[in-house]
Amino acid sequence: MADQSIISALVLGFIEGLTEFIPVSSTAHVLLAGHFLGFKSPGNTFAVLIQLGAILAILLVYFQRLLSIATALPSSVKARRFVLSILLAFLPAAVIGAMAHGFIKSVLFETPMLICIVLILGGIVLYAIDRLPLKPKYRDVMDYPPSLALKIGLFQCLAMIPGTSRSGATIAGALLMGTDKRSAAEFSFFLAMPTMLGAFTLDLYKNRNALNFDDVWLIAVGFIAAFVAALVVVRSLLNFVSSRGFAPFAIWRIVIGTAGLIGLWMVG
């Protein structure tokens, strides 16, 4: 990464923050943008490490909420059940991600055409789910039973395939299992915290010998851009999906995936 431009890192960081918490696959956007910008990093480490900016953004926005849950743990059954639910939802991706890390990074992350196709297919699925006449049973993430959370966590594992979208998989799974759109998006926020921290830690460890001083500066630029963009998205997303649903993001996915396929066909 040492010879890559600061501008590219800035653009990719902004894309990461803008897309991390919406169901369009930030990984797909960063990898495709990096491909067409000619931006390379060992094991695509940059794409994962700049996620720390997005992680810190959501931790900042939800700090008071997290603090209230933490302080209620000793006395509140509801708070303890919620924490258990998040841990159960995180578990499947943690296990599979650790076991299949090498294959995911060396094969799936290196296939731009697969990413474009998955973006399009995921967009079609998300649009169809958004239009289903579903009747929500759960409207508050604090009321999600642990069994429901575990099932949502299994859906999150689909995001191991770049282009699927971690938030998209969890939101789609949650909607199909009886949640409303706002709480589905919010649960994906909470689940993102341990999942993204785990992915960041694992990737940093796996690539600890591949990074150098120049990489750190590029990652710092991407980190700051991701933090600022994610801060804006997290503060506005719940109100947006409450009024507009997920169809705009489904269309976005289809457009980007199609444009990516055209770009690959034209320039490789």
N, C-alpha and C positions, 0 to 999 in steps of 0.2 A: 504493500500500500504506500510505500514511502514516496513514490513518484506521482501519486494521484493528486489532483488539484483540490484546494480548499473549497472552491465553488461546488464541485461535485459532492463533497462531503456535506456541505451546507444544504444542497438540494435534497440529497438522500435523507438527511436528518429531518428536514421539514416533511418529507413524504412519510417517513416513519411515524412521526408524531401525529400527523393528520389522519393516518389510516389505521393506527394500532387498535383503537377501541371501537371502530365501526366495522361492520361485517363485510369488508372488501378484501381482506388479507394484506396486511402491511408487508409481510415477507415477500409476497408476490410483487407488490409495487416496487419495493426497494431492490429486489433482485432484477426485475425487468428494467427498471431505470438504470441500475448499475451496468447491466448488459449493454444497453444502447449508449450509455455514457463512456463505456470502456473502462469502468471502475472495477478493479479486481482486489480481492483481499483473501489471504490464506484461509481456506475453509469457509469463506463467506463470514468471517468473524465480525467484520464491521457491522453487518446487518443485524447481528444479535446484540453486540455490545452497546450500540447506540440506543437499544431499547431501554437502557437504564434511565435515560432522560424521560421517557414516557412513564416508566415505573414511578419515578420520583414525582411526576406531575399528578398521578392519580393518588399517591400517598398524601400529597399536600392537600388536594381537594377533599379527600376523605379523612383527614387527620382527626377532626373532632368526632366523627362517627366511629372511627376505629378506637379512639380513646374511650368513648362512652361504652362501647362493647367490652373493652378490656377491663374497665373498672366494674362492670356489672357481672363479670364472670363468677366471682365467689358467691353471689346471691341470686343470680338469675338463671333459671333452667333454660329459658328462651335463648339467652346469650350463649350458653354452653352448647346448646343444640345447633345454633348457627355456626359456631366455630367448628364443631364436629362435621357439619355439612360441607363447609368449605374444604376441610382437610380430606374428606372422603371424595369430593369432586376432583381434587387435585391429584389424588393417589394414582389413578390409571395412567395419566399422562406422565407422571414422574417415573413410573416403572418402565413404561414402553419407551419413553424418551431416552432414558439412561441406557436401555438395552440396545436400541436401534439407532443411537446417535450417529455412529459412523456411516451407516447406510443412508440415513436421511441427509446428512451434510455432503457426502461424496457423490451420491447418485441423484436423489430427488432435487436437491438444491441446484444441481448443475444442468437441469433440463428445462430451458425456457419454454419450449413448446408445450410440455406437460403443464407448466404453470398457467399458460394462457387458456388451455382447454379446461382445466379445473376451475379457473375464474369464471368462464362462461357457463359451465354446467352448474356450478354453485350459485350463480346468479339466477339461473332458471329455477332451481330448487327453492331458493329463498323467496323469489317472487311468487311462486305457487303457494308456499306456506303462508306468506303474508296475506294472500287473498282467500285462504280457507276460512269458513265461518266457524272458527274455534270459539269455545265457551270457556274462559279462564276459571280455574278453581283457586289459583293462588295469585295474589296481587301484592304481596309483601315478602321480600326476600327472607325476612326473619321468620316467616311462617313455613318456609320450604322444609319438608321432612328430609332427614338424612338419606332415605332411600331414593327420593327424587334427585337430590344433589348428586348422588353416586351415578345415576343414569345420565345426568347432564355431563358429568365428568367423562363418561365413556364416549359421549358425542364429541367432546373436546379432542379426543385422540385422533379424530379424523383430520385435525389441523396439522398432523405430522406431515401431511402431503401439502407442499407449498402451493398456495392458491386457494386452499379450502377456507382459511380464515378461522383463527381460534375463537374470536367472538362470534363469527357467523355460525360455526358449528354448535357452540353452546347455546346461542340464542334460538337457533332452529330446533334443537333438541328440547329446550325448555318450553317453547311454544307448543310443540307437538304433545308435550306431556302435561299441559294444562295451566301454564302461567300466562299472565298478560304481558304485553310488549314492553312496558316500562320496567317491570320487575325483572324480566328476562335480561334486558340490557344491563340493569344494575347488578344482577348476580354475575354477569360476565365481567363486570368491573372488579368485584371482590375476588373472583376466581383468578383474574389476571395477575393479582398481586403475588401469590405464591408461585404460580406457573411461570411468570416472566422472570421473577427472581431466581427460580430454579434453573431456567434455561440460561440466564445470564451467567450464573455461577458455574454451571457445568461447562459452558462454552469457553469461559475465561480460563478454566483449569485445563481443558483439553488443548487450548491453543496458547498456553502460557509461554512456550518457547518460540512461537511464530511471530510474536509482536516485537516491535522495536520502538525507539523514541519517536520517530516520525509518525508511526501509526497512532501513538497516543494523542498527538496534536490533531490529527484528522478525526479520530474518535471523539475528542473533546468538542470539536466544531459540530459534528453530527449530533452529539449528546445535547448540546444547548439548543439547537434547532428543534430537535425532537421534543425537548421539555416544553418549550414555548408553544409549539403547535398542539401538543397533547393537552396542555392546560386549557386551551380554548375549546377543544373538542369535548373533553370530559365535563366541562361546565355547562355545555349546551346540548349534549346528545340526548339526555333523558326527555327533556321537553320536546325535542324534535321528533323522536320516535313515538311519543305519546300522541302527537297530532298528525304525523305523516306516515307512521309505520316504517317498514323496511324496504318497500318497493323502490324508492329512489336509489338505495344502495345496490339492490339487485340489478337495476338498469346500468348503474355505474360499472359494476363488475363485467357485465356483458360487453359494454362499450370498450373498456380497457382491455379485456381479453381478446376481443376481435381486432382492436388496433394493434395489440402485441403480435398477433398472428400475421397481420399484414406487414408489420415492420420486419418480422423475422423472414418472411417470404421475399421482401424487397432488399433488405440489407444484411440479413443473416444474424 
